[in-house]
Amino acid sequence: MLVIKADGRRERFNKFKIIHSLQRVGIAEAQARMMASELQPKFPGVVQSDDIFRELIGRLSRIDSTVAARYNLRRALMHLGPSGYPFEKYVGRVLSELGYETKTNLFLKGNCVMHEVDVIARKDRVHYLIECKYHNTPGARSDVKVALYSWARFVDIRQRWEAEASHSGEQHTSWLITNTRFTKDAIDYGRCMGMKITGWGYPQEQSLEDMVSQSRSYPVNIFPQLGSALIYKKLFEAKIVLASDLLRHSLKELQRKTGLKTQELTVLQDEARKLCPNC
């Protein structure tokens, strides 16, 4: 059984990858093994990775809609961006929920030139200059050129910060965040330069999905098969960005802000409550 990845690469089906991804979202090992084993007879020969994803999402939705939502996180993040909600603003929300002071979409003067900055964040006297690299294609990776650019810009701005009294006694750090994976060169460069880098599956235990889970900052479009792109677009336009935002407003307020039907909003609120019961 060969799997065609989103970037066109072909690789042999690895059921252990499936098992691990299912366990990460809360499926017991025995059930995860059974689901992975049942994929091979269903898709003999060659299969698109997207077909496997849709099959698993359908099955998870029938088992537990909350688990299906968590499994859909990566796709939900890819539907942010220009047509939905800017990724850098979402990252700002995630960091705010984790206790950082954040500002997004700034123009900052460096020692040499002016720079457009996605996010700056502060926590425990550490000042982070953050580059958010967004991809809307599964399989896309952030390469070393992105890391090189981010570091060069950080060095220019840091030189100016270090000359300002308001930054006295603070540590300054470059942070690169992507919604996909990094190439090995990007990771090696980041480690060499002391750059903090966060992406899908990296670093272990502190990856982007870990940050989202720890902060419970699930994007509102995380619920598969529950809403159209138009519904989520209206929610984003009304600044209903996180699933937990659905629970901070009454149905009447949500309807007034979004123009959506009460029935649509009720279903989304119910799912948000299950996904984030203590929000």
C-alpha positions as CSV (number, residue, x, y, z in Angstrom):
1,M,0.0,0.0,0.0
2,L,1.5,3.3,-1.2
3,V,0.4,6.7,0.1
4,I,0.7,9.8,-2.1
5,K,1.5,12.7,0.2
6,A,0.1,16.2,-0.4
7,D,3.4,17.3,-1.9
8,G,3.4,14.4,-4.4
9,R,5.9,12.2,-2.6
10,R,5.0,8.5,-2.4
11,E,5.8,6.4,0.7
12,R,4.8,3.1,2.0
13,F,1.8,3.1,4.4
14,N,3.1,3.2,8.0
15,K,0.3,2.2,10.4
16,F,2.4,3.2,13.4
17,K,2.2,6.9,12.3
18,I,-1.6,6.5,12.2
19,I,-1.6,4.8,15.6
20,H,0.5,7.5,17.2
21,S,-1.6,10.4,15.7
22,L,-4.8,8.7,17.0
23,Q,-3.4,8.1,20.4
24,R,-2.3,11.8,20.6
25,V,-6.0,12.9,20.4
26,G,-7.2,10.4,23.0
27,I,-7.9,7.1,21.2
28,A,-6.9,4.0,23.2
29,E,-4.0,2.1,21.8
30,A,-6.0,-1.1,21.0
31,Q,-8.7,0.9,19.2
32,A,-6.0,3.0,17.3
33,R,-4.3,-0.3,16.2
34,M,-7.6,-1.7,14.9
35,M,-8.5,1.5,13.0
36,A,-5.0,1.6,11.4
37,S,-5.2,-2.1,10.4
38,E,-8.6,-1.6,8.8
39,L,-7.3,1.1,6.5
40,Q,-5.2,-1.3,4.4
41,P,-8.0,-3.6,3.2
42,K,-10.1,-0.5,2.4
43,F,-7.4,1.2,0.3
44,P,-5.4,-1.5,-1.5
45,G,-2.7,-0.4,-3.9
46,V,-2.2,3.4,-4.0
47,V,-4.1,6.0,-1.9
48,Q,-4.1,9.8,-1.4
49,S,-3.2,10.8,2.1
50,D,-6.3,13.1,2.0
51,D,-8.5,10.0,1.5
52,I,-7.0,8.4,4.6
53,F,-7.6,11.6,6.6
54,R,-11.3,11.9,5.5
55,E,-11.9,8.2,6.3
56,L,-10.4,8.6,9.8
57,I,-12.3,11.9,10.5
58,G,-15.6,10.3,9.5
59,R,-14.9,7.4,11.8
60,L,-13.8,9.6,14.7
61,S,-16.9,11.8,14.3
62,R,-19.1,8.7,14.8
63,I,-17.1,7.7,17.9
64,D,-16.5,11.1,19.6
65,S,-16.9,14.5,18.0
66,T,-14.4,16.0,20.5
67,V,-11.7,13.6,19.4
68,A,-12.5,14.3,15.8
69,A,-12.1,18.0,16.4
70,R,-8.7,17.6,18.0
71,Y,-7.7,15.3,15.1
72,N,-8.8,18.1,12.7
73,L,-6.6,20.8,14.3
74,R,-3.9,20.8,11.6
75,R,-6.4,21.2,8.8
76,A,-8.2,23.9,10.7
77,L,-5.0,25.9,11.1
78,M,-4.4,25.6,7.3
79,H,-7.8,27.2,6.7
80,L,-6.7,30.3,8.6
81,G,-4.7,32.8,6.6
82,P,-5.9,35.5,4.0
83,S,-9.3,33.9,3.4
84,G,-10.1,33.2,7.0
85,Y,-8.2,34.8,9.9
86,P,-4.6,35.9,9.8
87,F,-2.3,33.2,11.3
88,E,-0.2,35.8,13.1
89,K,-3.3,37.1,15.0
90,Y,-4.2,33.6,15.9
91,V,-0.7,33.0,17.3
92,G,-1.1,36.2,19.3
93,R,-4.3,34.8,20.8
94,V,-2.6,31.5,21.7
95,L,0.3,33.3,23.4
96,S,-2.0,35.6,25.3
97,E,-3.9,32.6,26.7
98,L,-0.5,31.2,27.8
99,G,0.2,34.4,29.8
100,Y,2.3,36.4,27.3
101,E,1.8,40.1,26.7
102,T,1.4,40.3,22.9
103,K,1.0,42.8,20.1
104,T,0.5,41.9,16.4
105,N,1.2,43.5,13.0
106,L,3.7,46.2,13.9
107,F,6.2,48.3,12.1
108,L,9.5,48.5,14.1
109,K,12.6,50.4,13.3
110,G,15.8,48.4,13.4
111,N,19.3,49.7,13.5
112,C,19.4,49.8,9.7
113,V,15.9,49.7,8.3
114,M,12.2,49.5,9.2
115,H,10.6,46.1,9.5
116,E,7.1,44.7,9.5
117,V,6.8,42.4,12.5
118,D,4.1,39.7,13.0
119,V,4.1,39.4,16.8
120,I,6.1,40.7,19.7
121,A,5.6,39.1,23.1
122,R,6.9,39.5,26.6
123,K,6.9,37.1,29.5
124,D,9.2,36.9,32.6
125,R,11.4,39.8,31.3
126,V,12.1,37.9,28.0
127,H,11.1,39.9,24.9
128,Y,10.3,37.8,21.8
129,L,10.4,39.0,18.2
130,I,8.1,36.5,16.4
131,E,7.9,35.6,12.7
132,C,4.8,33.6,11.8
133,K,5.2,31.5,8.7
134,Y,1.8,30.3,7.4
135,H,1.3,27.6,4.8
136,N,-2.1,26.5,3.4
137,T,-0.8,23.4,1.6
138,P,-0.4,20.1,3.5
139,G,3.1,18.9,3.1
140,A,4.7,22.3,2.8
141,R,7.7,23.0,5.0
142,S,9.4,26.1,6.4
143,D,13.0,25.9,5.1
144,V,16.3,27.4,6.2
145,K,15.7,30.6,4.1
146,V,12.8,31.5,6.4
147,A,15.0,31.0,9.5
148,L,17.9,33.0,7.9
149,Y,15.5,35.9,7.1
150,S,13.9,35.8,10.6
151,W,17.3,35.9,12.3
152,A,18.7,38.7,10.2
153,R,15.7,40.9,11.0
154,F,15.9,40.0,14.7
155,V,19.6,41.1,14.8
156,D,18.8,44.4,13.3
157,I,15.9,45.2,15.7
158,R,17.8,43.8,18.7
159,Q,20.6,46.3,18.1
160,R,18.1,49.1,18.4
161,W,16.3,47.6,21.4
162,E,19.5,47.2,23.3
163,A,20.2,50.9,23.0
164,E,16.8,51.8,24.5
165,A,16.3,52.4,28.2
166,S,12.8,50.6,28.1
167,H,14.6,47.4,27.2
168,S,17.2,47.6,29.9
169,G,17.6,44.3,31.8
170,E,15.5,42.3,29.3
171,Q,16.6,39.2,27.3
172,H,15.8,39.4,23.6
173,T,14.9,36.2,21.7
174,S,14.0,35.4,18.1
175,W,11.0,33.0,17.7
176,L,9.9,31.4,14.5
177,I,6.5,29.8,14.5
178,T,4.9,27.8,11.6
179,N,1.7,25.8,11.2
180,T,3.5,23.1,9.3
181,R,6.9,21.3,9.7
182,F,10.5,22.6,9.4
183,T,13.2,21.2,7.2
184,K,16.2,19.7,9.0
185,D,18.4,22.6,7.9
186,A,16.0,25.1,9.4
187,I,16.0,23.2,12.7
188,D,19.8,22.9,12.7
189,Y,20.2,26.6,11.9
190,G,17.8,27.6,14.7
191,R,19.6,25.5,17.2
192,C,23.0,26.8,16.1
193,M,21.9,30.5,16.4
194,G,19.9,30.0,19.6
195,M,16.6,30.8,17.9
196,K,13.4,29.5,19.4
197,I,11.4,27.6,16.7
198,T,8.0,26.0,17.0
199,G,6.1,24.1,14.4
200,W,3.9,21.1,13.8
201,G,5.5,18.2,15.8
202,Y,8.5,20.3,16.9
203,P,9.9,20.5,19.4
204,Q,8.7,17.4,21.2
205,E,6.3,18.2,24.0
206,Q,6.4,22.0,23.1
207,S,5.1,21.9,19.5
208,L,2.4,24.1,18.1
209,E,-0.2,21.5,18.8
210,D,1.0,21.2,22.4
211,M,0.7,25.0,22.8
212,V,-2.8,25.0,21.4
213,S,-3.8,22.1,23.7
214,Q,-2.2,23.6,26.8
215,S,-3.8,27.0,26.3
216,R,-7.1,25.4,25.0
217,S,-6.9,27.9,22.1
218,Y,-8.6,25.7,19.6
219,P,-9.6,27.7,16.4
220,V,-13.3,28.0,16.0
221,N,-13.2,26.2,12.6
222,I,-11.8,23.0,14.2
223,F,-15.1,21.2,14.1
224,P,-15.2,18.9,11.0
225,Q,-18.5,18.5,9.1
226,L,-20.2,21.1,11.2
227,G,-20.0,24.3,9.3
228,S,-19.3,25.7,5.9
229,A,-16.4,28.1,5.0
230,L,-19.0,30.9,4.9
231,I,-20.1,30.2,8.5
232,Y,-16.5,30.3,9.8
233,K,-15.7,33.4,7.7
234,K,-18.6,35.2,9.4
235,L,-17.4,34.1,12.9
236,F,-13.8,35.3,12.2
237,E,-15.2,38.6,10.9
238,A,-17.0,39.0,14.2
239,K,-13.8,38.3,16.1
240,I,-15.1,34.9,17.2
241,V,-11.7,33.2,16.7
242,L,-11.4,30.5,19.3
243,A,-13.9,27.8,20.1
244,S,-13.9,29.1,23.7
245,D,-15.1,32.5,22.3
246,L,-18.4,30.8,21.4
247,L,-19.0,30.3,25.1
248,R,-18.2,33.9,26.1
249,H,-21.4,35.2,24.4
250,S,-25.1,34.3,24.6
251,L,-26.8,32.9,21.6
252,K,-28.5,36.2,21.0
253,E,-25.2,38.1,21.1
254,L,-23.6,35.6,18.7
255,Q,-26.6,35.9,16.3
256,R,-26.4,39.7,16.4
257,K,-22.6,39.7,15.8
258,T,-22.5,37.1,13.0
259,G,-26.0,37.0,11.4
260,L,-25.9,33.2,11.6
261,K,-28.9,31.1,12.4
262,T,-29.6,30.1,16.0
263,Q,-29.6,26.4,15.1
264,E,-26.1,26.7,13.6
265,L,-24.7,28.6,16.6
266,T,-26.4,26.2,19.1
267,V,-24.6,23.2,17.5
268,L,-21.3,25.0,17.5
269,Q,-21.7,26.1,21.2
270,D,-22.5,22.5,22.2
271,E,-19.4,21.2,20.5
272,A,-17.3,24.0,22.0
273,R,-18.5,23.2,25.4
274,K,-17.5,19.5,25.0
275,L,-14.1,20.4,23.6
276,C,-13.4,23.0,26.3
277,P,-15.6,22.2,29.3
278,N,-13.8,24.5,31.7
279,C,-13.5,27.5,29.5
